[in-house]
Amino acid sequence: MYLTRLEERMLAGEYGYAAQKAMEILVALGKIYGAERMIEIRSAQISGVSYSNLGEEGLEFLLKLAEDGCVRVPTTLNPCGMDLEEWREMGIPEDFAEKQLRVIEAYRRLGVELTLTCTPYLAGNMPEFGDHVAWSESSAVIYINSVIGARTNREGGPSALAAAITGRTPLYGLHLDDARRPTIIVRAPRIGGELDASALGYHVGRILVGGVPLFTGLGAISRDQLKALGAGLASSGGIALFHVEGVTPEAQRYSREHVEDVIEVTENDLRNEIEMLGEEFDEPDLIFVGCPHASIEELTKIYLLLSGRSVSRRFWIFASRAVRAQAERIGLLAKLEELGVRVYCDTCPVVAPLKRLGFKNVLTNSMKAAYYLRSLHEVRVQLKPLRKLVEDAVR
Amino acid sequence: MKIVLEGRVIWKGHVEGEALTTRQPISFYGGVDPGTGKIIEKGHELEGVSISDKILVFPYGKGSTVGSYILLRLKKRGLAPRAIINQRCEPIIAVGAIIAEIPCVDLIDVSRISTGDIVRIHGSRVEVWKRIPSL
């Protein structure tokens, strides 16, 4: 693998421990994937914020990197296990909060912007078409690859951090045209709401083994639906890029000679997928929206669907602090809060200690959330479209 | 009987130890207990077996990228494998081996190594003393 003089000096330790460790990681990845050289990146998004995954040892490692290391490009951070300002109100235990804050502090020392969101592209970290970046968080990776046309592989927490510290990543995979060509055409029905988009993504991800799907027949599709579609594809199938005919920027860019198969998805397939993942229960003890984190449009939509009615059970929205601030500026936040809706930031039910908060029956509109809540937290999950969530909340 | 295999260095090292071999991939996140060093994945052929201090030989890693941090946690607690040998290393194991500084070699025909063999790693060179001499 070709390294520039600067990269060689980083690898030799001339720029300190953090840059050396980071370069060792990137060179190893470059070797594994046959990269010819590194490419400079414009931004990074880092996962690996939960103390329960990092442990004391992972935290020590981050603090050691922070002793002489700092990110070289704008770098944002995935959600953690609690709202940094309102964790007490959420019911987060004191010991959990204390450990979580130590991890956050380590990232702050590394120069990472504490966005704590899985939608950094709604919070000021928005790459442009063709930008090379190094992002982790599967739903954000697939969004910027597909909807924006930026280029990133599906990084893990440490490799994204290594890229941020050195400002580069090995040039392979989705940074190159070859891996971005569609490999399968998916003929799908017109999309209703976010749950349909989420179910379509989840369904297609489940039946594909890797590859790049090109969707046709979806009709008009909103940014929020694209967000939900991508999150579904990434959670069940490990897919990092999709195209939508007439919508996404690279849908027409490549010839279709690499297309190996055409599959047909029906509305029935989507219904089945939603039913298979959902479970039966009478009364939800939490209704939530915001996996991935909600946009300002989604907050507005919820307010309009409520049409002045107060919620009679716990209805939580998860969003980035940037979106919450926007809602506050336009008066939307106060209106939602008046109706009993809470908007939490910095976290989501997938990474919060849900079981310790005592929730058993959860109602949501995200297949990704349902998948992880079931496997990680052993709670029962039911899936309904947004309109019905709101009706259940006011009932 | 001694055989010599040549692979690719992921993290350099010179170590010797006893091989623990599986034909199944390993997920460190959810599949290995960072508190005991034992494999806890249900149905794995090494379920319940400790990987600590062994030359761990398996085809490749799988599962969440959080697995890299599990290798680091094992190392800091003295529960990590002494070295890792893979058929084909992928990012979870590679990054874990580098941040935990566990010697790691890949592009090795792992079917040539059996549990109980004595293995010595010198950089990319892997020497294997078969426990039971083959006939």
Interface residues (C-beta under 8 A of the other chain):
Chain A: K21 E24 I25 A28 L29 K31 I32 S47 G48 N53 L54 G55 E57 G58 E60 F61 S136 E155 G156 G157 P158 S159
Chain B: R8 I10 W11 Y29 P34 T65 V66 S68 Y69 L72 R73 K75 K76 R77 C89 E90 P91 I92 A94 V95 I98 I99 D106
